[in-house]
Amino acid sequence: MITERSDLNGASHHLADVLARLEDDLYVAGGEPAGAVIMSPWQLEQGSGFELVVFDADVERAGARARRIAASLSAWL
């Protein structure tokens, strides 16, 4: 599932801070087939938005995970 926003006007962030914020939700190669992959790190760094591909056991779970991550990032940025 893809989730994205490009209309945010937040503060800039270091990529390390973004990764720390998303740490529990990131996909890890070789691990469980669930998590988020950041497709546009520059948007997160600039605070302008995000584009993520989100995986989970099924579409319902992926959608729920994507909505949760998007809400969290939107509030943070």
C-alpha positions as CSV (number, residue, x, y, z in Angstrom):
1,M,0.0,0.0,0.0
2,I,1.3,3.5,-0.8
3,T,0.6,6.4,1.4
4,E,1.7,10.0,0.7
5,R,1.3,13.6,1.5
6,S,3.0,16.5,-0.2
7,D,1.1,19.5,1.3
8,L,2.8,19.7,4.7
9,N,4.6,22.8,5.8
10,G,6.6,21.6,8.7
11,A,10.1,22.1,10.1
12,S,13.1,20.4,8.6
13,H,14.5,17.3,10.3
14,H,17.7,15.3,10.1
15,L,17.2,11.9,8.4
16,A,18.5,10.2,11.6
17,D,15.6,11.8,13.6
18,V,13.1,10.7,11.0
19,L,14.5,7.1,11.1
20,A,14.4,7.1,14.9
21,R,10.8,8.3,14.8
22,L,9.8,5.5,12.4
23,E,12.1,2.8,13.8
24,D,9.4,0.4,15.0
25,D,7.5,0.8,11.8
26,L,10.2,0.4,9.2
27,Y,10.5,-2.6,7.0
28,V,13.7,-4.6,7.8
29,A,15.0,-6.8,5.0
30,G,15.2,-10.4,6.0
31,G,12.7,-9.8,8.8
32,E,9.0,-10.0,9.1
33,P,7.2,-9.0,5.9
34,A,5.7,-5.9,7.4
35,G,6.7,-2.3,7.8
36,A,7.2,0.9,5.9
37,V,9.7,1.8,3.2
38,I,10.5,5.5,2.8
39,M,10.4,6.4,-0.9
40,S,11.1,10.2,-0.5
41,P,13.5,10.8,2.4
42,W,14.1,14.4,1.2
43,Q,10.4,15.3,1.8
44,L,10.6,14.1,5.4
45,E,13.9,15.9,5.8
46,Q,12.3,19.1,4.5
47,G,9.1,18.7,6.5
48,S,7.1,19.0,3.3
49,G,5.5,15.5,3.2
50,F,6.2,11.8,2.8
51,E,5.8,8.9,0.4
52,L,5.8,5.4,1.9
53,V,5.2,1.9,0.7
54,V,3.7,-0.1,3.6
55,F,3.6,-3.9,3.9
56,D,1.7,-6.2,6.2
57,A,0.2,-9.6,6.4
58,D,-2.9,-8.5,4.4
59,V,-4.3,-5.4,2.8
60,E,-6.5,-4.5,5.8
61,R,-3.5,-4.6,8.1
62,A,-1.4,-2.7,5.6
63,G,-4.1,0.0,5.4
64,A,-4.4,0.3,9.1
65,R,-0.6,0.5,9.5
66,A,-0.4,3.1,6.7
67,R,-3.1,5.3,8.3
68,R,-1.4,5.1,11.7
69,I,2.0,6.0,10.3
70,A,0.6,8.8,8.1
71,A,-1.3,10.3,11.1
72,S,1.8,10.2,13.3
73,L,4.0,11.8,10.6
74,S,1.5,14.5,9.7
75,A,1.2,15.5,13.3
76,W,5.0,15.5,13.8
77,L,6.0,17.3,10.7
